[in-house]
Amino acid sequence: MDLLFLSRRIFLGDGSQDSLIHGGIIVDTEGIIRKVLRSPQEVNTYLYNTESESVYDFGDLLLMPGLIDPNVHINEPGRKDWEGFATATKAASAGGFTTIIDRPTNATPPTVSVAALKAKTSTARGKIYVDVGFWGGLVPGNGDQLAPLLAAGVMGLQCTLCDSASPVSQEFPAVNEAQLEEALVRLEKDHDEGEAIIAVHAELPLTTEIQPDEEAPREYGTFLATRPPAMEISATQLLCRLARRHPRRGIHILNASSGQCLPLVEECRRGGASLTMETCPHYLTLAAEEVPECGTEYKTWPPIRERRNRDALWEALKVGGAIRMIGSDHSPATPGARALTCGRGRGNFLKAWPGINGLQLSLSVVWTAANQRGSALSIADIHRLMCQEPAILCGLSASKGRIAEGFDADFCVWSPEEEFTVGPELLYTATKATPYAGQRLRGVVHATVVRGLHVYQQFEGFGQPLGKVLLRRTSRKLVKFVSM
């Protein structure tokens, strides 16, 4: 029997309108949307004539398509204590996300071969509360694995232009321009346009490394000075060159922080190149001037920059702007790795692992900041940046990202008006340190539904881990494997 989901505020995200409707959504036993009821009258007629297995009435809560995060580090297998599948997907569901895409870098082994992908998927099955897809890794020497990884179902390939922090730098080394171009040439021979996105962490090492002030390792400015905007600018210029030379191949810039890169991307796209860019909630809301001494939970690559940098990022979020989407770049680590434990090393920005714990809070952080800026973003903008565009990037737009007939019944049910204070007891991640601790945020997620199943409810916790592994096929068909 069908399920019926009701709300006085439903945002469909189907392109037909930006306004909210008072109606209902009929979901079949496979978790697929069968029909949208667009008025109370249609709902009443349906209820009068049809018996549903269950009716879920969310009243005045906003019901919209489930959010999609294309930029999440899940460190299992190998570093489950940093972040595992169960904790990451619980955090995702508590934040309104119904689909997340795992990056290949921080697990051991990293996802740079089909064997490593199988290790990831076999570990994930039976543990995940939301649907999970995977980026494949592009590193020096694994050119023979790129086509097999894409054939095995990764959403695309991901690389970095500068080495990660140790020990990941040894496991997932950076590529240079020649190696990245070689990969693009390989893909042009073997894959159709749009089927093999390459996502890039876009920082290039400086020609002359900046030596930090070793006498002030606990001050954020000491770290910030070592990673200037020039690293992002030179990397973006490199990617623009490649995008112009390979206009049929999609290149995506991950977690961009510098506003100085935006005109470069806009000019490149005007020339016909397929170059997209995303930023993160922490770059939109946090500022270097506000980072406290020893506050290593704020450290990330690229770094959180000065307050004046944020205005350009917000402007670029508008329709047609340089920034197409928002991804969390969620990358927590243990307190020891983050230099948050007691001892002489506490608060050392130069030695702490870089990465922000923010997946669960992304919606609330962005929505709060938008309201503080005079409603800089509407519900339609949230949907476009955190749902629709990520779905397009990852080849999921035929089944996710909209509330429409034939789509997965993935819903985020939340109150844009309610507020809460961030505390460690609210977080479901493996580690609790976050730069948002103590902040008062607006936007409370009440329920998250994946394919018609409640995976999270605010006062009742979690259902069963019924998320699916998502594998993308180069024929543009998405294959779903049920978690066992």
HUBELZI-V665600 format. One record per residue. N is the residue number from 0. RES is the residue in one letter. PHI is phi in whole degrees, 0 to 359 (999 if undefined). NEAR is the number of other C-alpha atoms within 8 Angstrom. D_LAST is the distance of its C-alpha to the last C-alpha in whole Angstrom. Layout:
N|RES|PHI|NEAR|D_LAST  N|RES|PHI|NEAR|D_LAST
This chain:
0|M|999|7|24  1|D|285|10|24  2|L|256|14|24  3|L|232|12|27  4|F|249|12|27  5|L|241|12|30  6|S|197|15|32  7|R|279|12|36  8|R|226|13|35  9|I|245|13|32  10|F|254|13|33  11|L|281|11|31  12|G|65|15|32  13|D|261|8|32  14|G|85|6|35  15|S|279|5|38  16|Q|193|6|39  17|D|260|8|38  18|S|281|5|39  19|L|271|8|37  20|I|245|10|37  21|H|258|11|37  22|G|190|16|35  23|G|208|14|31  24|I|229|12|28  25|I|265|13|27  26|V|239|16|23  27|D|277|11|21  28|T|289|8|18  29|E|269|6|16  30|G|81|12|17  31|I|251|14|20  32|I|291|16|24  33|R|266|10|26  34|K|198|9|29  35|V|252|12|31  36|L|264|11|34  37|R|262|10|36  38|S|202|10|39  39|P|301|9|39  40|Q|295|6|41  41|E|297|10|38  42|V|297|12|36  43|N|297|8|38  44|T|297|8|39  45|Y|297|8|35  46|L|295|9|35  47|Y|290|7|38  48|N|262|6|37  49|T|226|6|33  50|E|258|7|31  51|S|263|10|28  52|E|296|7|25  53|S|213|7|25  54|V|238|9|27  55|Y|247|8|27  56|D|255|7|30  57|F|265|12|30  58|G|59|8|34  59|D|269|7|36  60|L|294|11|33  61|L|279|15|32  62|L|250|13|29  63|M|223|13|28  64|P|303|16|26  65|G|300|16|23  66|L|286|14|24  67|I|231|13|23  68|D|248|15|23  69|P|272|10|24  70|N|214|13|25  71|V|230|15|23  72|H|262|13|23  73|I|250|13|19  74|N|263|14|21  75|E|259|13|18  76|P|281|12|18  77|G|106|8|21  78|R|226|12|22  79|K|300|10|20  80|D|290|9|23  81|W|283|11|24  82|E|188|18|21  83|G|252|14|17  84|F|296|13|14  85|A|296|10|14  86|T|291|11|18  87|A|296|13|18  88|T|283|11|16  89|K|296|15|18  90|A|299|13|21  91|A|300|14|20  92|S|294|15|19  93|A|291|14|22  94|G|259|12|24  95|G|90|17|23  96|F|271|15|21  97|T|251|17|18  98|T|216|12|18  99|I|227|15|19  100|I|244|13|20  101|D|276|13|19  102|R|277|14|23  103|P|271|14|23  104|T|274|11|25  105|N|262|11|25  106|A|279|13|22  107|T|234|10|23  108|P|278|9|22  109|P|292|12|23  110|T|277|14|21  111|V|246|15|24  112|S|207|13|23  113|V|296|11|20  114|A|299|6|19  115|A|291|11|19  116|L|297|12|17  117|K|297|8|15  118|A|297|9|15  119|K|296|11|14  120|T|293|9|11  121|S|292|7|10  122|T|289|9|11  123|A|288|11|10  124|R|300|12|6  125|G|88|9|5  126|K|244|12|9  127|I|263|17|10  128|Y|265|14|12  129|V|229|18|14  130|D|287|13|13  131|V|229|13|14  132|G|249|13|16  133|F|220|13|18  134|W|275|14|22  135|G|266|18|23  136|G|267|14|26  137|L|245|12|29  138|V|226|12|31  139|P|303|9|35  140|G|92|5|34  141|N|250|10|31  142|G|302|9|32  143|D|286|7|31  144|Q|264|10|27  145|L|294|12|28  146|A|297|9|27  147|P|298|10|24  148|L|297|14|23  149|L|295|16|23  150|A|294|9|23  151|A|280|10|19  152|G|116|12|19  153|V|293|15|20  154|M|287|16|22  155|G|169|14|25  156|L|247|15|27  157|Q|228|14|28  158|C|216|13|31  159|T|229|13|33  160|L|264|14|37  161|C|223|12|38  162|D|297|9|36  163|S|288|10|34  164|A|290|8|35  165|S|291|6|35  166|P|270|6|32  167|V|295|11|30  168|S|300|11|33  169|Q|282|7|33  170|E|273|10|30  171|F|223|11|30  172|P|289|13|33  173|A|285|13|35  174|V|254|13|36  175|N|256|7|40  176|E|298|7|41  177|A|295|6|42  178|Q|292|9|38  179|L|292|9|37  180|E|294|9|39  181|E|302|8|39  182|A|295|9|35  183|L|298|10|36  184|V|296|8|38  185|R|303|8|35  186|L|292|10|33  187|E|295|11|36  188|K|284|6|37  189|D|253|7|33  190|H|226|9|31  191|D|291|8|33  192|E|302|9|34  193|G|83|8|31  194|E|262|10|28  195|A|221|15|29  196|I|293|13|29  197|I|248|11|30  198|A|259|12|30  199|V|229|12|33  200|H|283|12|33  201|A|259|14|37  202|E|226|14|39  203|L|255|10|42  204|P|301|8|43  205|L|288|8|47  206|T|300|4|50  207|T|240|4|51  208|E|296|7|49  209|I|277|7|50  210|Q|279|5|51  211|P|284|8|50  212|D|281|7|52  213|E|294|5|51  214|E|277|4|53  215|A|227|7|51  216|P|288|13|47  217|R|267|11|46  218|E|261|12|48  219|Y|299|14|45  220|G|301|7|48  221|T|297|14|48  222|F|290|12|45  223|L|303|10|45  224|A|296|9|48  225|T|277|10|46  226|R|229|10|44  227|P|287|8|46  228|P|302|8|46  229|A|304|8|47  230|M|294|13|44  231|E|287|15|42  232|I|296|12|45  233|S|295|10|46  234|A|293|12|42  235|T|294|13|42  236|Q|298|9|45  237|L|300|9|43  238|L|292|9|40  239|C|296|12|43  240|R|299|8|45  241|L|293|9|42  242|A|295|15|41  243|R|290|11|44  244|R|284|6|44  245|H|229|9|41  246|P|294|10|41  247|R|273|9|38  248|R|256|13|36  249|G|283|14|34  250|I|239|13|34  251|H|234|12|33  252|I|268|13|34  253|L|274|12|32  254|N|32|13|33  255|A|282|12|37  256|S|243|12|39  257|S|266|12|43  258|G|294|9|45  259|Q|289|8|47  260|C|276|10|44  261|L|298|11|44  262|P|298|8|47  263|L|297|11|46  264|V|292|14|43  265|E|299|10|45  266|E|295|8|47  267|C|297|13|45  268|R|292|10|43  269|R|298|7|47  270|G|277|7|47  271|G|99|8|44  272|A|282|12|42  273|S|262|11|38  274|L|232|13|38  275|T|241|12|35  276|M|212|14|35  277|E|231|14|33  278|T|236|15|34  279|C|234|13|33  280|P|304|13|34  281|H|291|9|35  282|Y|286|12|38  283|L|279|12|39  284|T|235|10|39  285|L|258|9|40  286|A|219|11|43  287|A|302|11|45  288|E|295|6|48  289|E|261|6|46  290|V|285|9|44  291|P|284|7|45  292|E|301|8|46  293|C|70|11|43  294|G|278|13|41  295|T|290|12|38  296|E|293|12|35  297|Y|269|11|37  298|K|283|14|37  299|T|203|10|35  300|W|241|7|36  301|P|301|10|38  302|P|282|9|40  303|I|292|14|40  304|R|259|11|44  305|E|294|9|47  306|R|305|9|47  307|R|295|5|49  308|N|287|10|46  309|R|290|12|44  310|D|301|7|46  311|A|295|8|46  312|L|295|14|42  313|W|296|10|42  314|E|297|8|44  315|A|284|10|42  316|L|280|13|39  317|K|295|9|41  318|V|305|4|41  319|G|87|6|42  320|G|284|10|42  321|A|294|12|41  322|I|267|14|38  323|R|268|12|35  324|M|202|13|32  325|I|240|12|31  326|G|233|14|28  327|S|285|14|28  328|D|49|13|28  329|H|299|12|26  330|S|209|12|27  331|P|281|10|27  332|A|209|12|28  333|T|294|9|29  334|P|304|10|32  335|G|296|7|34  336|A|295|9|33  337|R|273|12|34  338|A|58|15|38  339|L|250|11|37  340|T|271|8|38  341|C|291|6|41  342|G|130|5|44  343|R|294|4|46  344|G|276|8|43  345|R|299|10|42  346|G|75|13|42  347|N|275|13|43  348|F|294|16|42  349|L|283|7|43  350|K|249|6|40  351|A|291|12|37  352|W|294|11|34  353|P|272|10|34  354|G|160|14|31  355|I|254|15|31  356|N|270|13|28  357|G|212|11|28  358|L|306|12|25  359|Q|297|13|25  360|L|259|8|29  361|S|303|11|29  362|L|301|10|30  363|S|294|11|32  364|V|297|12|34  365|V|293|11|35  366|W|295|13|36  367|T|298|11|38  368|A|296|10|40  369|A|298|11|40  370|N|292|10|42  371|Q|293|7|44  372|R|264|7|45  373|G|80|6|46  374|S|56|8|43  375|A|297|8|43  376|L|232|10|39  377|S|265|7|39  378|I|301|6|35  379|A|297|9|36  380|D|292|9|36  381|I|302|11|33  382|H|298|13|31  383|R|297|10|32  384|L|277|13|32  385|M|241|14|29  386|C|212|15|27  387|Q|295|13|29  388|E|294|11|30  389|P|300|13|27  390|A|296|13|25  391|I|296|9|28  392|L|305|8|28  393|C|265|10|24  394|G|72|12|24  395|L|253|11|22  396|S|288|10|25  397|A|275|6|25  398|S|225|9|22  399|K|224|11|22  400|G|100|14|25  401|R|218|11|27  402|I|256|16|27  403|A|205|10|28  404|E|305|9|27  405|G|91|8|24  406|F|269|12|23  407|D|300|13|20  408|A|277|13|20  409|D|256|14|20  410|F|229|14|23  411|C|252|17|25  412|V|246|14|27  413|W|212|13|30  414|S|249|11|33  415|P|293|9|35  416|E|268|7|38  417|E|289|8|37  418|E|233|9|37  419|F|206|9|36  420|T|253|9|36  421|V|287|11|34  422|G|218|8|33  423|P|300|8|31  424|E|291|4|30  425|L|269|6|28  426|L|267|9|26  427|Y|253|10|23  428|T|290|11|23  429|A|296|10|23  430|T|241|11|27  431|K|253|9|29  432|A|295|9|32  433|T|210|10|32  434|P|291|9|36  435|Y|269|6|35  436|A|304|10|36  437|G|85|7|38  438|Q|285|7|38  439|R|266|8|39  440|L|244|11|37  441|R|252|13|37  442|G|110|15|33  443|V|246|12|31  444|V|280|13|28  445|H|263|11|27  446|A|202|14|24  447|T|230|19|21  448|V|239|15|19  449|V|242|17|16  450|R|51|10|16  451|G|82|12|18  452|L|252|7|16  453|H|287|11|18  454|V|263|16|16  455|Y|210|15|19  456|Q|224|12|23  457|Q|308|9|26  458|F|260|5|27  459|E|243|6|24  460|G|84|7|21  461|F|249|9|18  462|G|276|8|15  463|Q|278|6|12  464|P|285|11|10  465|L|256|12|9  466|G|295|14|10  467|K|244|13|9  468|V|284|14|10  469|L|255|13|14  470|L|236|14|16  471|R|266|14|19  472|R|260|13|21  473|T|291|12|25  474|S|279|4|26  475|R|70|8|25  476|K|261|7|22  477|L|261|10|19  478|V|255|9|16  479|K|249|8|12  480|F|248|8|9  481|V|290|9|6  482|S|293|12|4  483|M|253|4|0
